[in-house]
């Protein structure tokens, strides 16, 4: 039997979008704490309403090249820390010691995640100078090969996914989970989610292996 594929809705900036994602069945919510992101939020602004969201989605803090001091400051408000920059294995070891760690990588030919102490890996499109959320579709053939070659830890697929292509991408790659930001946003506004697109995206993923 095929295991269900998890869904992470990333780039959440407000409580209403978080609740819509939870109602639609999201397994994880991503909050981008990187000031350079169009979807940036401050931990101190969202932490008051995070505990009251209900449901059981993982709350993921997404950070880019933070210091260990920054990591430890925000860590208590979140279930998972996701590092999405050029963090060193040494910093990742420090971060992992403070709690569950996911590490995101652009999918390149020589990607080796083994030194980074991660409990899960997120693979994304390889776009120079960008840290995700670009809407550019990841190389699915390379992603499928990476998943086959790396049975552990769990791997999340990201990069240009949307309700129309996620089922095909997930069938091809067979990741542990899929991650979406721009693919479920209100057109022209990266800070707001389209709740219908969220529902369509999650339904597409959850129905992939139904009846098999």
C-alpha positions as CSV (number, residue, x, y, z in Angstrom):
1,X,0.0,0.0,0.0
2,X,1.3,3.5,-0.8
3,X,1.8,5.8,2.1
4,X,-0.2,9.1,2.0
5,X,1.9,12.1,0.8
6,X,2.0,14.9,3.3
7,X,1.3,18.6,2.3
8,X,2.9,21.7,3.6
9,X,1.4,25.1,2.8
10,X,4.3,27.5,3.0
11,X,4.5,31.3,3.1
12,X,1.6,31.7,5.5
13,X,1.4,35.4,6.6
14,X,-1.9,35.6,8.5
15,X,-4.3,33.6,10.7
16,X,-7.1,33.3,8.2
17,X,-4.9,31.6,5.6
18,X,-3.5,29.3,8.3
19,X,-7.0,28.3,9.3
20,X,-8.0,27.7,5.7
21,X,-5.0,25.4,5.2
22,X,-5.8,23.5,8.3
23,X,-9.5,23.1,7.3
24,X,-8.4,21.8,3.9
25,X,-6.2,19.1,5.6
26,X,-2.7,20.6,5.5
27,X,-0.1,18.5,7.5
28,X,2.3,21.4,8.0
29,X,2.3,25.2,7.8
30,X,5.4,27.2,6.9
31,X,6.1,30.7,8.2
32,X,8.9,32.6,6.4
33,X,11.1,34.5,9.0
34,X,13.6,35.6,6.3
35,X,13.4,39.4,6.0
36,X,14.3,39.2,2.3
37,X,11.2,37.2,1.5
38,X,8.0,38.7,0.0
39,X,6.2,36.5,2.5
40,X,8.2,37.6,5.5
41,X,6.6,37.5,8.9
42,X,8.1,38.2,12.3
43,X,8.0,35.5,14.9
44,X,6.8,37.9,17.6
45,X,3.9,39.0,15.5
46,X,2.5,35.5,14.8
47,X,3.4,33.6,17.9
48,X,0.4,35.0,19.9
49,X,-2.1,33.2,17.6
50,X,-0.1,30.1,16.6
51,X,-1.1,28.0,19.6
52,X,-4.8,28.7,19.0
53,X,-5.0,27.5,15.5
54,X,-6.4,24.1,16.3
55,X,-5.8,20.9,14.5
56,X,-2.4,19.2,14.5
57,X,-0.4,20.7,11.6
58,X,3.3,21.1,12.1
59,X,4.3,24.7,12.5
60,X,7.5,25.3,10.6
61,X,9.8,28.3,11.0
62,X,11.6,28.9,7.7
63,X,14.9,30.8,8.1
64,X,17.8,31.7,5.7
65,X,21.4,31.9,7.0
66,X,20.4,32.7,10.6
67,X,22.8,32.9,13.6
68,X,22.4,30.3,16.3
69,X,21.2,33.1,18.5
70,X,18.4,33.9,16.1
71,X,17.5,30.2,15.9
72,X,17.3,29.8,19.7
73,X,15.2,33.0,20.0
74,X,12.4,31.8,17.8
75,X,12.6,28.1,18.3
76,X,10.1,27.7,21.1
77,X,7.2,29.0,19.0
78,X,7.5,26.3,16.3
79,X,7.5,22.5,16.0
80,X,10.1,22.4,13.2
81,X,13.0,24.6,12.1
82,X,13.6,24.7,8.3
83,X,16.9,26.1,7.1
84,X,16.8,27.3,3.6
85,X,20.1,29.0,2.9
86,X,23.8,28.1,2.8
87,X,24.0,27.0,6.4
88,X,27.1,25.0,7.4
89,X,26.9,21.5,8.8
90,X,28.3,22.9,12.0
91,X,25.4,25.4,12.4
92,X,22.9,22.7,11.4
93,X,24.3,20.4,14.2
94,X,23.7,23.3,16.7
95,X,20.2,23.8,15.4
96,X,19.4,20.1,15.4
97,X,20.5,19.9,19.1
98,X,17.7,22.4,19.9
99,X,14.9,20.5,18.2
100,X,13.7,18.9,14.9
101,X,15.5,20.3,11.8
102,X,14.6,20.2,8.2
103,X,17.2,21.4,5.6
104,X,16.2,22.8,2.2
105,X,18.5,22.5,-0.8
106,X,18.4,23.6,-4.4
107,X,18.4,20.4,-6.4
108,X,21.8,20.3,-8.1
109,X,23.7,17.4,-9.6
110,X,26.1,17.0,-6.7
111,X,23.7,17.5,-3.8
112,X,24.8,15.5,-0.7
113,X,22.6,16.2,2.4
114,X,24.2,13.7,4.6
115,X,26.5,16.1,6.7
116,X,23.6,18.4,7.7
117,X,22.0,16.5,10.6
118,X,18.5,17.0,9.2
119,X,15.4,15.0,10.2
120,X,14.0,15.7,6.7
121,X,15.2,17.2,3.4
122,X,13.3,19.6,1.2
123,X,14.5,19.8,-2.4
124,X,13.6,22.9,-4.4
125,X,14.3,24.5,-7.8
126,X,17.8,25.6,-8.4
127,X,17.4,29.3,-9.1
128,X,20.6,31.4,-8.5
129,X,20.1,34.0,-5.8
130,X,16.6,32.8,-4.8
131,X,15.5,30.9,-1.6
132,X,12.3,29.2,-2.8
133,X,8.9,30.6,-3.7
134,X,9.8,31.4,-7.3
135,X,7.1,29.3,-9.0
136,X,9.8,27.6,-11.2
137,X,9.1,23.9,-11.6
138,X,11.7,21.6,-10.2
139,X,13.4,19.1,-12.5
140,X,11.1,16.2,-11.8
141,X,13.4,13.6,-13.4
142,X,16.3,14.6,-11.3
143,X,14.1,14.8,-8.2
144,X,12.8,11.3,-8.8
145,X,16.4,10.0,-9.1
146,X,17.3,11.9,-5.9
147,X,14.5,10.3,-3.9
148,X,15.3,6.8,-5.2
149,X,19.0,7.3,-4.2
150,X,18.2,8.8,-0.8
151,X,15.7,6.6,1.1
152,X,16.3,8.4,4.3
153,X,15.6,10.9,5.8
154,X,12.1,11.8,4.5
155,X,12.2,14.1,1.4
156,X,9.8,17.0,0.7
157,X,9.3,18.1,-2.9
158,X,9.0,21.8,-3.7
159,X,9.4,24.2,-6.6
160,X,6.7,25.3,-9.0
161,X,4.0,23.0,-7.7
162,X,0.3,23.9,-8.1
163,X,-3.1,22.2,-8.1
164,X,-2.8,21.3,-11.8
165,X,0.6,19.6,-11.7
166,X,1.1,18.3,-8.2
167,X,-0.5,14.9,-8.7
168,X,1.7,14.1,-11.7
169,X,4.8,15.4,-10.0
170,X,4.1,13.4,-6.8
171,X,3.4,10.2,-8.8
172,X,6.7,10.6,-10.6
173,X,8.9,11.6,-7.7
174,X,7.2,9.7,-4.8
175,X,8.3,12.1,-2.1
176,X,7.4,11.9,1.6
177,X,5.6,15.3,1.2
178,X,5.0,18.2,-1.1
179,X,5.5,21.9,-0.3
180,X,3.7,24.8,-2.0
181,X,3.8,28.6,-1.6
182,X,3.3,30.6,-4.9
183,X,1.1,27.9,-6.4
184,X,-1.8,28.6,-4.0
185,X,-1.5,32.4,-3.8
186,X,-3.9,35.1,-4.8
187,X,-2.8,36.3,-8.2
188,X,-0.4,39.2,-7.8
189,X,-0.3,39.1,-4.0
190,X,2.4,36.8,-2.4
191,X,1.1,37.6,1.0
192,X,-2.4,36.1,0.6
193,X,-3.5,32.6,-0.2
194,X,-6.3,31.6,-2.5
195,X,-8.4,29.3,-0.3
196,X,-9.9,27.5,-3.2
197,X,-6.5,26.7,-4.6
198,X,-5.4,25.4,-1.2
199,X,-8.3,23.0,-1.2
200,X,-7.7,21.9,-4.8
201,X,-4.0,21.4,-4.1
202,X,-4.5,19.3,-1.0
203,X,-7.4,17.3,-2.6
204,X,-5.2,16.5,-5.6
205,X,-2.5,15.2,-3.3
206,X,-4.7,13.2,-1.1
207,X,-6.5,11.5,-4.0
208,X,-3.3,10.4,-5.7
209,X,-3.4,6.8,-4.4
210,X,-7.1,6.5,-3.6
211,X,-8.4,3.2,-4.8
212,X,-4.9,1.7,-5.3
